[in-house]
Amino acid sequence: MKQLDEFGGCLPLELHDLGEYYNPNQYSLLRTNSCRTAIWVALKKLKPKQVYVPHYMCDVVYEAINSLSIPMIKYYIDEQFFPVNINPSKNDCLILVNYFGCFDTQMTELMQLYANTNVILDYSLAFFCPPSKNAYTVYSPRKFIGVPDGGYFIDTTQNETELVELERDFSYDRMMQLLMPIESTTNSSYEYFKKNEARLISNYKGMSRLTEYLLRGVDYTKIINKRKENYKFIHSQFAGINQLCLPEEAVPYIYPLLTSKNLVDIKKEFISDGFYASTLWVNHLESEYENTFEQTMAMKGLFIPIDQRYNEESLDRLCKLICSKI
């Protein structure tokens, strides 16, 4: 941590130092200010001829790829979230996503299938899934923990290349989105959240000292256990109607429920009930994705929060609300 060169004055925020979940003593690791920066770092190291990237992901990743002037080939996925009709060469790079943090088994199979390809594993939705061997793995802690910025890049490739050096980001002026929900509502901080997201786009820097400090004060075991409990409860409620084949246990970002019903308008109704049902990702509702699995997920998918803020009682109320509308 930062050495103190000053004495006296006001005291800063103080947390117990419990250690980071991923740290340089455990892995060849670089702390970044976002997951897209981690992908940007991986691509700078690989310098691939071209990169295969899924349609079904946040499009800010495309901006990171374009900023490096690397040719991009977008691929579709099937109902098991496997790539469709791709054949990357050893000089290419393939980005694979562990969707929602629910498909660890698929990732193992895909790593075997593309063993001779340069692979970047996008674990932005799977923070607690350990990195695989012979790959670059990227994480987004801020999707799982309340921090203003943050990403991790982990190299398990055994490549003899040095880590990219990044200028530190600063985040002390981006804390409103985290502080307001404590004394008000989550929705009250949404505008600050959007402003923070906009600041992180094309801002390829290292993790802020503030975020690193906050991540060292987190009880990760408690978070893992709570997410496991919440996922298991939600799965017990919807496994019978969910068209996705999900594991019995997971520590995911959210619980993905694929229904047989178009939920586009129903999701708007949820807002008045305090359920901000997101669409991952809204651009897949456009006509160019007609008859694709990507559009099916956007239209008929419901993504249910299972994070550490909730207990079984609150999730039971949410399940009853969902069942009353779908």
C-alpha positions as CSV (number, residue, x, y, z in Angstrom):
1,M,0.0,0.0,0.0
2,K,1.0,3.7,-0.3
3,Q,3.8,4.8,2.0
4,L,2.8,7.7,4.3
5,D,5.0,10.8,3.7
6,E,2.7,13.1,5.7
7,F,1.9,13.4,9.4
8,G,-1.2,14.7,11.1
9,G,-4.4,16.0,9.6
10,C,-7.8,14.2,9.1
11,L,-8.1,10.4,9.1
12,P,-9.1,8.5,5.9
13,L,-11.6,5.7,5.4
14,E,-10.4,2.8,7.4
15,L,-11.0,-0.9,6.7
16,H,-9.5,-4.2,7.9
17,D,-6.9,-5.5,5.5
18,L,-8.2,-9.0,4.7
19,G,-6.3,-9.3,1.4
20,E,-7.4,-9.4,-2.2
21,Y,-9.1,-12.4,-3.7
22,Y,-6.5,-12.4,-6.5
23,N,-3.0,-11.0,-5.8
24,P,0.5,-11.0,-7.3
25,N,1.8,-13.5,-4.8
26,Q,-0.6,-16.1,-6.3
27,Y,-0.6,-15.2,-10.0
28,S,1.1,-13.2,-12.7
29,L,-1.4,-10.4,-12.3
30,L,-2.0,-6.9,-13.4
31,R,-4.6,-4.6,-11.7
32,T,-6.5,-2.6,-14.2
33,N,-9.3,0.0,-13.9
34,S,-11.8,-2.2,-15.8
35,C,-12.3,-5.5,-17.5
36,R,-12.1,-3.9,-20.9
37,T,-8.7,-2.5,-20.0
38,A,-7.6,-6.0,-19.0
39,I,-8.7,-7.3,-22.5
40,W,-6.9,-4.4,-24.1
41,V,-3.7,-5.4,-22.2
42,A,-4.1,-9.0,-23.3
43,L,-4.4,-8.0,-26.9
44,K,-1.4,-5.7,-26.7
45,K,0.6,-8.6,-25.4
46,L,-0.7,-11.1,-28.0
47,K,-0.6,-8.9,-31.1
48,P,-2.9,-11.4,-32.9
49,K,-3.5,-11.4,-36.6
50,Q,-7.2,-11.1,-35.9
51,V,-9.5,-11.6,-32.9
52,Y,-12.7,-13.7,-32.8
53,V,-15.2,-12.1,-30.4
54,P,-18.8,-13.0,-29.6
55,H,-21.8,-11.0,-30.7
56,Y,-23.3,-11.7,-27.3
57,M,-21.2,-9.4,-25.1
58,C,-21.0,-5.8,-24.1
59,D,-20.0,-3.7,-27.1
60,V,-17.5,-1.6,-25.2
61,V,-15.1,-4.5,-25.7
62,Y,-15.3,-3.8,-29.5
63,E,-14.0,-0.3,-28.8
64,A,-11.0,-1.7,-27.0
65,I,-10.2,-4.0,-30.0
66,N,-10.7,-1.2,-32.5
67,S,-8.4,1.1,-30.6
68,L,-5.6,-1.4,-31.3
69,S,-6.5,-1.7,-35.1
70,I,-6.9,-5.4,-34.8
71,P,-9.3,-7.0,-37.4
72,M,-12.3,-8.4,-35.6
73,I,-14.5,-11.4,-36.5
74,K,-17.8,-11.6,-34.6
75,Y,-19.3,-15.1,-33.9
76,Y,-22.7,-16.3,-32.8
77,I,-23.3,-18.8,-30.0
78,D,-25.7,-21.8,-29.7
79,E,-28.1,-22.8,-27.0
80,Q,-25.2,-24.2,-24.9
81,F,-23.3,-20.9,-25.3
82,F,-20.7,-22.5,-27.6
83,P,-19.2,-20.6,-30.6
84,V,-20.8,-21.4,-33.9
85,N,-18.8,-21.9,-37.2
86,I,-15.4,-20.5,-36.2
87,N,-11.9,-21.8,-37.0
88,P,-9.3,-19.6,-35.5
89,S,-5.6,-20.2,-36.4
90,K,-2.7,-20.2,-34.0
91,N,-1.9,-16.6,-34.9
92,D,-5.4,-15.5,-34.0
93,C,-7.0,-14.8,-30.7
94,L,-10.3,-16.1,-29.4
95,I,-12.3,-14.4,-26.7
96,L,-14.5,-16.8,-24.7
97,V,-17.1,-15.7,-22.2
98,N,-18.2,-17.5,-19.1
99,Y,-21.8,-16.2,-19.4
100,F,-23.4,-15.1,-16.1
101,G,-20.8,-17.2,-14.2
102,C,-22.8,-20.3,-14.7
103,F,-20.8,-22.2,-17.3
104,D,-17.5,-23.3,-15.8
105,T,-17.9,-26.8,-17.3
106,Q,-18.4,-25.4,-20.8
107,M,-15.3,-23.3,-20.4
108,T,-13.2,-26.4,-19.5
109,E,-14.5,-28.1,-22.7
110,L,-13.8,-25.0,-24.8
111,M,-10.3,-24.7,-23.5
112,Q,-9.7,-28.3,-24.6
113,L,-11.3,-27.7,-28.0
114,Y,-9.2,-24.6,-28.7
115,A,-6.0,-25.7,-27.0
116,N,-3.9,-24.6,-29.9
117,T,-5.4,-21.1,-30.0
118,N,-4.5,-17.9,-28.1
119,V,-7.4,-17.6,-25.7
120,I,-8.7,-14.7,-23.6
121,L,-11.2,-15.9,-21.0
122,D,-13.7,-13.2,-20.2
123,Y,-14.7,-13.9,-16.6
124,S,-16.3,-10.5,-16.1
125,L,-19.5,-12.3,-15.0
126,A,-17.6,-15.1,-13.2
127,F,-15.4,-13.4,-10.6
128,F,-15.0,-16.5,-8.4
129,C,-14.1,-18.9,-11.2
130,P,-10.3,-19.5,-11.0
131,P,-8.2,-18.8,-14.1
132,S,-7.5,-21.7,-16.5
133,K,-4.1,-22.8,-17.6
134,N,-2.5,-21.5,-20.8
135,A,-4.8,-18.5,-21.2
136,Y,-5.2,-14.9,-20.4
137,T,-8.1,-14.4,-17.9
138,V,-9.8,-11.1,-17.2
139,Y,-12.1,-10.2,-14.3
140,S,-14.5,-7.4,-13.3
141,P,-14.6,-7.2,-9.5
142,R,-17.0,-4.2,-9.6
143,K,-19.7,-6.4,-11.0
144,F,-19.6,-8.4,-7.7
145,I,-18.3,-5.8,-5.1
146,G,-19.1,-2.2,-4.5
147,V,-16.0,-0.4,-5.9
148,P,-15.7,2.6,-8.3
149,D,-13.4,0.9,-10.8
150,G,-11.3,-2.2,-11.2
151,G,-10.3,-5.2,-13.3
152,Y,-7.8,-8.0,-13.1
153,F,-5.6,-9.4,-15.9
154,I,-4.1,-12.8,-15.1
155,D,-1.5,-14.6,-17.3
156,T,-1.2,-18.4,-17.0
157,T,0.4,-18.8,-20.5
158,Q,4.1,-19.1,-19.4
159,N,4.9,-16.6,-22.1
160,E,8.2,-14.8,-21.4
161,T,6.7,-11.3,-21.7
162,E,6.6,-8.5,-19.1
163,L,3.4,-7.1,-17.8
164,V,2.3,-3.9,-19.4
165,E,2.8,-0.8,-17.2
166,L,-0.3,1.3,-16.7
167,E,-0.8,4.7,-15.1
168,R,-2.9,4.6,-12.0
169,D,-6.5,5.7,-12.3
170,F,-8.1,7.9,-9.6
171,S,-11.6,7.2,-8.2
172,Y,-12.1,9.3,-5.1
173,D,-14.5,11.6,-7.0
174,R,-16.5,8.6,-8.3
175,M,-17.8,7.3,-5.0
176,M,-21.4,8.8,-5.1
177,Q,-22.8,5.7,-6.9
178,L,-21.6,3.6,-3.9
179,L,-22.4,6.0,-1.1
180,M,-25.9,7.2,-2.0
181,P,-27.6,3.7,-1.8
182,I,-26.5,3.5,1.8
183,E,-28.6,6.4,2.8
184,S,-31.1,6.5,-0.1
185,T,-32.1,4.1,-2.8
186,T,-30.2,2.2,-5.5
187,N,-32.0,4.0,-8.2
188,S,-31.0,7.4,-6.8
189,S,-27.4,6.8,-7.7
190,Y,-28.1,5.6,-11.3
191,E,-27.0,8.8,-13.0
192,Y,-23.7,8.7,-11.2
193,F,-23.3,5.1,-12.2
194,K,-23.8,6.1,-15.9
195,K,-21.3,9.0,-15.6
196,N,-18.7,6.6,-14.1
197,E,-19.3,4.1,-16.9
198,A,-18.8,6.8,-19.5
199,R,-15.5,7.9,-17.8
200,L,-14.1,4.4,-18.0
201,I,-14.7,3.9,-21.7
202,S,-11.4,4.3,-23.6
203,N,-9.7,5.1,-20.3
204,Y,-7.1,2.3,-20.2
205,K,-5.4,2.7,-16.9
206,G,-4.4,0.8,-13.8
207,M,-6.6,0.1,-10.8
208,S,-7.0,3.1,-8.5
209,R,-5.4,3.0,-5.1
210,L,-8.9,3.5,-3.6
211,T,-10.3,0.5,-5.3
212,E,-7.3,-1.7,-4.4
213,Y,-7.7,-0.6,-0.8
214,L,-11.5,-1.3,-0.8
215,L,-10.9,-4.8,-2.4
216,R,-8.5,-5.7,0.4
217,G,-11.2,-5.1,3.0
218,V,-13.8,-7.5,1.6
219,D,-15.0,-10.7,3.3
220,Y,-14.9,-12.9,0.1
221,T,-15.9,-16.1,1.9
222,K,-19.1,-14.5,3.2
223,I,-19.9,-13.2,-0.3
224,I,-19.3,-16.6,-1.9
225,N,-21.5,-18.3,0.6
226,K,-24.4,-15.8,0.3
227,R,-24.3,-15.9,-3.5
228,K,-24.3,-19.7,-3.4
229,E,-27.3,-19.7,-1.1
230,N,-29.2,-17.2,-3.2
231,Y,-28.5,-18.9,-6.5
232,K,-29.6,-22.2,-5.0
233,F,-32.9,-20.7,-3.7
234,I,-33.7,-19.0,-7.1
235,H,-32.9,-22.2,-9.0
236,S,-35.2,-24.2,-6.8
237,Q,-38.0,-21.8,-7.7
238,F,-37.5,-21.7,-11.5
239,A,-35.6,-24.8,-12.5
240,G,-38.8,-26.4,-13.7
241,I,-39.5,-23.7,-16.3
242,N,-36.0,-22.5,-17.1
243,Q,-35.1,-23.4,-20.7
244,L,-31.4,-23.1,-19.9
245,C,-29.5,-26.1,-18.4
246,L,-27.8,-24.7,-15.3
247,P,-25.6,-26.3,-12.6
248,E,-27.1,-27.1,-9.2
249,E,-24.5,-24.9,-7.6
250,A,-22.7,-21.8,-8.8
251,V,-21.4,-18.4,-7.6
252,P,-22.6,-16.3,-10.5
253,Y,-23.2,-12.7,-11.3
254,I,-27.0,-13.2,-11.7
255,Y,-29.4,-16.1,-12.2
256,P,-30.4,-16.3,-15.9
257,L,-33.9,-17.4,-16.5
258,L,-34.9,-18.2,-20.1
259,T,-38.7,-18.3,-20.5
260,S,-41.0,-19.2,-23.4
261,K,-42.5,-15.7,-23.3
262,N,-41.5,-12.3,-24.8
263,L,-40.5,-10.2,-21.7
264,V,-39.5,-7.0,-23.4
265,D,-42.6,-5.1,-22.3
266,I,-43.0,-7.0,-19.0
267,K,-39.5,-5.9,-17.9
268,K,-40.7,-2.2,-18.1
269,E,-43.5,-3.1,-15.8
270,F,-41.1,-4.4,-13.2
271,I,-39.5,-1.0,-12.7
272,S,-42.5,0.4,-10.8
273,D,-42.1,-2.6,-8.4
274,G,-38.5,-1.8,-7.7
275,F,-37.0,-4.6,-9.9
276,Y,-34.6,-3.1,-12.5
277,A,-34.6,-6.0,-14.9
278,S,-31.8,-5.5,-17.3
279,T,-31.4,-6.9,-20.8
280,L,-28.0,-8.3,-21.7
281,W,-27.6,-6.8,-24.2
282,V,-30.4,-4.5,-25.6
283,N,-28.8,-4.2,-29.0
284,H,-29.6,-7.8,-29.7
285,L,-33.3,-6.8,-30.0
286,E,-32.5,-5.2,-33.4
287,S,-33.6,-6.8,-36.6
288,E,-30.0,-7.9,-37.6
289,Y,-30.2,-10.5,-34.8
290,E,-33.5,-12.0,-35.9
291,N,-33.8,-15.8,-35.4
292,T,-30.5,-15.9,-33.4
293,F,-30.0,-17.3,-29.9
294,E,-28.7,-13.9,-29.0
295,Q,-32.1,-12.3,-29.7
296,T,-33.9,-15.1,-27.9
297,M,-31.9,-14.3,-24.8
298,A,-32.6,-10.6,-25.1
299,M,-36.3,-11.1,-25.7
300,K,-37.1,-14.0,-23.4
301,G,-34.4,-13.9,-20.8
302,L,-34.8,-12.5,-17.3
303,F,-31.7,-11.9,-15.2
304,I,-32.5,-12.2,-11.5
305,P,-30.1,-10.6,-8.9
306,I,-28.7,-13.1,-6.4
307,D,-25.9,-11.0,-4.8
308,Q,-25.0,-10.6,-1.2
309,R,-27.5,-7.8,-0.5
310,Y,-30.4,-10.2,-0.5
311,N,-31.6,-13.0,1.8
312,E,-34.2,-15.7,1.2
313,E,-37.1,-13.6,2.4
314,S,-36.4,-10.7,0.0
315,L,-35.8,-13.1,-2.9
316,D,-39.0,-14.9,-2.1
317,R,-40.9,-11.6,-2.6
318,L,-39.1,-11.1,-5.9
319,C,-39.9,-14.6,-7.1
320,K,-43.6,-14.1,-6.3
321,L,-43.5,-10.8,-8.2
322,I,-41.9,-12.5,-11.2
323,C,-44.4,-15.3,-11.2
324,S,-47.3,-12.9,-11.1
325,K,-46.2,-11.4,-14.4
326,I,-44.7,-14.2,-16.5
